Amino acid sequence: MSRQLAELLVKDRIISPAQFAEAGETAKTSRGYIRALIEKKYLAETKLLYYLGQKFGLPSINLSKFEISPEVIRLIPPDQAHKHQVIPIQAGKGTVVVAICDPTFISSFEGLKFVLKSNVEAVLTSYSAWDAAFSKNYSGAASVGAAIDLFKKDKNGDNEASVDVVQVHEIDSSGSMDQDAPVITAVNGILNEAIRRAASDIHVEPYEKRFRVRMRIDGTLFEIAQLPMEMKRAVLARLKIMSRMDIAESRVPQDGRIKLRAGGTEIDFRVNSMPTLFGEKIVLRQLSKGNLQLDLAKLGFEPKQLEIFKKGVYSPNGMVLVTGPTGSGKTTTLYSALTELNQITDNVSTAEDPVEYNLEGINQVQVHKEIGLTFASVLRALLRQDPDVILVGEIRDYETAEVAVQAALTGHLVLSTLHTNDATSTITRLMNMGLEPFLIVSSCNTIVAQRLLRTICKGCRIEQPVPVDKLISFGISPEEAARMKCYKGQGCSKCNNSGTKGRVAIYEVLDFSQTLKEMVLAGATVIELKKQAIKEGMKTLRMAGLTKVAEGRVSLEEAVSMTMES
């Protein structure tokens, strides 16, 4: 239908054949020809709305300023609304008024009339207003709200009886709510909303007088819903059943996993329950392979940094360490390196806690401390498995560090992570664990520190005036500060008024040169090591963050708050 409308625009000379052809190349990613034309600014929405109103003789409304009641929305299920590209806005006297942005869909209204058993009248609205209204009224959050309403109305039934023992394997965001019990619908809606918003984590939190759901989006937690207290036990039980946890046990933490199919894509949620004062808190970590970027060149490394990192990764032996706080993308960086090293000629094995993603051709072992399967014991066992490359999920203690170093010194490449603030302080951390300096300098090839910075939303990016002396105080040269432009997001519907959308990684890559090794053996401090590394060309996290600011991708506040002084 979108193509049909675009062809009509070419015929009436609203757009050129060249613009039509160019829109066709990006139509799939832009959800159709018309949206592609609007995104490329070949077509103004106001002009399009006037043209369609004249061409098809339809009245138009500003849907963004139109409040739609939940009762009207429920008249058309999500699957039918998506199929016919309509949003119901009014109903009465045997007629349902629907908002459309593409009049070519009117030809399919006979089927809609049959479903509604009512007459259907259409009004026009802009594409952006229609998209926002559809997202607001048919998203996972909306279905959660509808489920809560239905739950509250169901006063006679036993509300907790809606929890069944069938594990959910398929989540369909376009399903009709009426076919499901309110609790199942609410849980499905929460999971759908997390997938739609690309949330990394879902927090289901019981308190004394409220029961809320929060989601971590681009590193920041947002409250998504307040559920009725009466739903608490049922929702928690539903999530535990789906995760294959013991629902009768609520005194100790439990781990589980939910595997879903949503829109033809398989998505895993790693689930953990924790007993708190007012009930179990459940946190779900979304593990979507679709969001996993396993191409080193696309992670955010600058060319020189990538060259040093690859040199360490392609070494026949030694250690490559990636450091940073929880949620800074360390696993993605290491998985990307493993993907490059995963050749038929090499035996690649991992010891992880937990195994987050299943990688074809790599032997992955889940650490299980309760039965004695620790990082150190798995690592010792892997050394008897004729390994070429070993990934150790995290070096947490002296025992693991010692075995990892011995493996690196006996002809194996070892990749692992640590929790330190920057690259050079990793050396001190290893010494504090008990490793001798000569073992560290003999085994370490490369150390990488990384952070994830929130990128500015492209839909609301504006220039931010920053005094030159302030830029200079952050380590920028006077010449560069004079010509540097800073930007920030002012907040819009595309980014939930946060001003940021998506994240980008920044890196600090330490190449263990001979000079640095000699300084470590001589007992140099972290500050002295860092100064020497910078002198040899290492770009610190602060420098890397300011580079992203200069590129207009990150705000100055974000870069400064997430990195330390050089």
SVG drawing of the C-alpha trace seen along z (x, -y; Angstrom):
<svg xmlns="http://www.w3.org/2000/svg" viewBox="-27 -31 90 64">
<polyline fill="none" stroke="black" stroke-width="0.4" points="0.0,0.0 2.8,-2.4 4.4,-1.7 1.0,-2.3 0.7,-5.7 4.3,-6.6 3.6,-5.8 0.6,-8.1 2.8,-10.9 5.2,-10.4 2.3,-10.4 1.1,-13.7 4.6,-15.1 4.8,-15.6 8.0,-13.6 10.5,-12.8 11.1,-9.3 14.7,-9.5 13.4,-10.2 10.9,-7.3 13.8,-4.9 16.0,-6.1 13.2,-5.7 12.7,-2.1 16.3,-1.2 15.5,-2.1 11.8,-1.3 12.3,1.8 14.3,0.1 12.0,-2.9 8.8,-0.8 7.6,-1.8 8.1,-4.2 6.3,-7.2 8.1,-7.1 11.4,-6.8 10.5,-9.9 9.6,-11.8 12.9,-10.8 14.9,-11.9 13.0,-15.2 11.8,-14.7 8.2,-15.0 6.9,-17.5 4.2,-16.0 2.0,-19.1 2.1,-19.2 1.4,-15.4 -1.6,-15.8 -3.1,-18.6 -2.5,-16.7 -4.2,-13.5 -7.1,-15.4 -7.8,-17.0 -7.1,-13.8 -9.3,-11.5 -11.8,-14.0 -11.1,-13.2 -11.2,-15.5 -8.0,-15.7 -7.3,-15.9 -4.2,-16.6 -4.1,-13.1 -1.3,-14.2 -3.8,-16.5 -6.6,-13.9 -7.3,-11.9 -8.6,-8.4 -10.5,-6.5 -9.3,-2.9 -12.9,-1.6 -12.6,-2.9 -9.1,-1.4 -10.4,2.0 -12.9,2.0 -10.1,2.9 -7.5,5.5 -3.8,4.7 -3.5,7.3 -6.5,5.7 -5.3,2.2 -1.9,3.1 -3.3,5.0 -5.6,2.2 -3.3,-0.7 -6.1,-2.3 -6.5,-3.7 -10.1,-4.0 -10.8,-7.4 -14.6,-7.6 -17.5,-5.3 -21.3,-5.7 -24.6,-5.1 -23.3,-2.1 -20.2,-3.9 -16.5,-3.7 -14.3,-6.6 -10.7,-5.6 -7.6,-7.7 -5.5,-6.7 -2.3,-8.1 -2.5,-6.1 -5.9,-6.3 -5.0,-3.4 -5.9,-1.1 -9.6,-2.2 -10.0,0.6 -9.5,3.2 -12.2,1.7 -14.8,4.3 -13.0,6.9 -12.8,4.4 -16.5,3.7 -17.2,7.4 -15.0,7.7 -16.5,4.6 -20.1,5.3 -20.2,1.5 -19.8,-1.1 -16.3,-2.6 -15.5,-6.2 -11.9,-7.5 -10.2,-10.8 -6.6,-11.7 -3.7,-12.4 0.1,-12.8 2.4,-9.8 4.4,-11.0 1.2,-11.6 -0.3,-8.2 3.0,-6.4 3.1,-8.0 -0.6,-7.2 -0.2,-3.6 2.8,-3.2 1.0,-4.8 -2.2,-2.8 -1.0,0.6 2.4,0.9 3.3,3.4 2.7,0.7 -0.8,0.0 -1.7,3.7 -0.3,3.8 -2.7,0.9 -5.6,2.6 -4.8,5.8 -4.8,3.9 -8.2,2.4 -9.6,5.8 -8.1,7.3 -9.7,4.6 -13.1,5.1 -12.9,8.9 -14.1,8.7 -16.0,12.0 -13.3,14.4 -10.2,15.7 -7.6,13.4 -4.7,15.6 -6.2,18.6 -5.1,17.0 -1.5,18.3 -1.2,21.6 1.7,24.1 2.2,23.8 5.6,22.3 5.2,19.4 7.4,19.9 5.8,17.4 4.9,13.8 2.7,12.1 2.4,8.4 -0.6,8.3 -2.7,10.8 -6.1,9.9 -6.1,9.3 -9.6,10.8 -8.2,14.3 -5.8,14.2 -6.2,13.9 -5.2,10.4 -2.0,11.6 -0.7,13.4 -1.6,10.4 0.2,8.0 3.4,10.1 3.4,10.5 2.8,6.8 5.8,6.1 8.1,8.4 6.8,6.9 7.5,3.3 11.0,4.3 11.6,5.8 10.1,2.7 12.1,0.3 15.3,2.4 15.6,2.4 18.6,4.2 16.9,5.1 13.4,5.3 13.0,4.7 9.8,6.1 9.8,4.6 7.4,5.2 7.3,2.6 5.0,2.2 2.3,0.2 3.1,0.4 4.3,2.8 6.2,1.3 8.0,2.2 11.1,0.3 13.2,0.8 16.8,-0.1 17.0,-1.8 20.3,-3.1 21.8,-2.7 19.0,-4.6 16.1,-3.2 12.6,-4.4 9.4,-3.5 7.0,-1.8 4.1,-0.7 2.5,-0.6 0.7,2.7 -2.1,3.3 -0.8,4.9 -3.4,7.7 -1.5,8.8 1.8,9.1 1.8,12.8 0.3,13.8 2.7,11.8 5.8,13.0 4.5,16.6 3.9,16.2 7.5,15.0 8.9,17.8 6.9,20.5 8.1,19.1 11.7,19.1 11.4,22.7 12.1,21.7 10.6,23.3 7.5,21.2 7.2,22.8 10.6,21.5 10.7,17.7 13.4,17.6 16.5,17.9 17.7,16.3 17.0,18.3 18.2,18.1 16.2,19.0 15.9,18.3 13.0,17.5 13.2,18.2 10.7,16.4 9.7,16.0 8.5,12.5 7.9,11.4 9.9,14.4 12.9,13.5 14.2,15.6 14.9,13.6 16.3,14.9 15.8,13.3 18.2,14.2 16.1,14.1 17.0,13.7 14.7,13.6 15.8,12.1 13.9,12.3 13.3,8.7 11.4,7.3 8.0,7.2 8.3,10.1 10.6,11.3 12.2,8.8 12.7,10.2 15.2,8.8 15.2,10.0 18.2,9.3 17.3,9.2 19.7,11.2 18.8,10.6 21.2,11.8 19.6,9.3 21.1,6.5 24.5,8.3 27.1,6.5 29.9,9.0 31.9,7.0 35.0,5.4 35.1,2.7 31.6,1.5 32.0,1.5 33.4,-2.1 37.2,-1.5 39.2,-4.3 41.5,-3.0 44.7,-3.0 43.0,-1.4 41.5,1.3 45.0,2.0 46.5,2.5 43.6,4.6 43.7,6.9 47.5,7.3 46.9,8.5 44.0,10.8 45.9,12.4 48.9,13.1 49.6,16.9 49.7,16.6 49.4,14.2 46.5,12.4 44.1,9.8 42.1,8.1 39.0,6.0 38.0,3.9 35.1,1.7 32.0,1.5 29.0,3.8 27.0,3.1 29.9,1.4 29.9,3.8 32.8,6.0 31.1,9.2 30.2,7.9 33.8,6.8 35.1,10.3 32.5,12.1 33.4,10.0 37.0,11.0 36.1,14.7 34.0,14.5 37.0,13.4 39.2,16.1 36.6,18.8 38.2,20.8 37.9,24.5 41.7,24.8 41.4,23.6 39.8,25.0 38.0,22.1 36.6,22.6 35.0,20.4 34.2,20.5 31.4,18.1 29.0,17.1 26.5,17.0 26.7,18.1 24.9,15.1 24.9,16.0 25.3,19.3 28.1,19.0 28.2,21.7 31.6,23.5 32.7,22.4 32.7,24.7 31.0,22.8 31.0,23.9 28.7,22.6 30.4,22.0 28.5,23.6 30.1,22.7 27.6,24.7 29.0,28.0 32.7,26.8 32.7,25.8 34.5,22.5 36.4,20.4 39.7,21.8 38.5,25.5 36.9,25.1 40.1,23.3 42.3,26.2 40.0,28.7 40.0,26.7 43.8,26.8 43.5,30.6 41.2,30.2 43.9,29.2 42.8,25.5 44.1,22.7 41.9,19.8 40.3,19.6 37.9,17.0 37.5,16.6 34.3,14.7 36.0,12.8 39.2,12.9 37.8,12.4 40.5,14.0 44.2,15.1 43.4,18.7 41.7,17.8 44.4,15.2 47.2,17.6 45.7,20.3 45.0,17.7 48.6,16.4 50.0,20.0 47.8,20.7 49.0,17.5 52.6,18.4 52.3,22.0 51.2,21.2 47.5,20.3 45.7,17.1 43.6,16.1 40.8,13.4 39.2,12.2 37.6,9.3 38.3,7.4 36.5,4.6 38.9,1.6 38.5,-2.1 41.0,-2.3 43.7,-0.3 46.7,-1.1 45.1,-0.4 44.5,3.2 48.2,3.9 47.8,2.7 44.6,4.8 46.4,8.0 49.3,7.2 46.7,6.8 45.4,10.2 48.8,11.6 50.4,11.9 54.1,11.2 55.0,8.2 57.3,10.4 54.3,12.8 52.1,9.8 54.6,8.3 55.4,11.7 51.7,12.7 49.8,9.5 49.6,8.4 46.9,5.7 44.6,4.1 41.4,2.4 39.1,0.2 35.7,-0.8 32.5,-2.7 29.2,-3.1 28.0,-6.7 24.5,-7.7 24.3,-9.2 22.3,-12.3 18.9,-11.7 19.0,-12.8 15.3,-13.9 15.9,-16.7 19.6,-17.5 20.4,-21.2 23.7,-23.1 24.8,-23.8 27.0,-26.9 30.0,-26.0 32.6,-28.6 36.0,-28.0 37.8,-28.2 35.6,-25.4 36.5,-23.2 40.2,-24.0 39.8,-23.0 38.8,-19.5 42.0,-19.0 41.1,-20.3 43.7,-22.4 42.8,-26.1 42.8,-25.9 40.4,-22.9 38.3,-24.4 37.8,-27.6 36.3,-25.7 34.6,-22.9 30.8,-22.7 28.9,-20.9 25.4,-19.4 22.7,-18.1 19.3,-16.6 16.4,-18.7 14.0,-15.7 11.2,-14.5 8.7,-11.7 11.3,-9.5 13.6,-9.4 11.0,-9.5 12.0,-13.2 15.4,-12.0 17.4,-13.7 19.4,-10.5 18.8,-7.4 21.2,-4.5 24.7,-4.2 28.3,-4.1 31.4,-2.5 34.6,-4.4 37.9,-2.7 41.2,-3.1 43.7,-0.6 47.0,0.0 49.7,1.6 52.2,3.2 55.4,1.8 58.9,2.8 59.3,-0.5 56.0,0.0 57.1,3.5 60.4,2.3 58.5,-0.4 56.2,2.2 59.2,4.3 60.8,1.2 57.7,0.5 56.3,-2.5 53.0,-3.9 49.7,-3.9 50.1,-7.7 53.6,-7.2 52.5,-4.3 49.6,-6.3 51.8,-9.3 54.2,-7.0 51.3,-5.3 49.9,-8.7 53.3,-9.7 53.5,-6.6 50.1,-7.5 47.5,-5.9 44.1,-7.7 42.4,-7.9 38.7,-7.3 38.3,-11.1 40.1,-11.8 38.0,-9.2 34.8,-10.7 35.7,-14.2 36.3,-12.9 32.7,-11.6 31.7,-15.1 33.6,-16.7 31.8,-14.3 28.5,-15.6 27.4,-12.1 27.6,-12.7 26.9,-15.6 29.8,-17.2 28.1,-16.5 27.8,-12.8 31.4,-12.5 32.7,-14.3 30.4,-12.5 31.3,-9.0 35.1,-9.4 37.8,-10.4 40.4,-13.1 43.5,-12.0"/>
</svg>
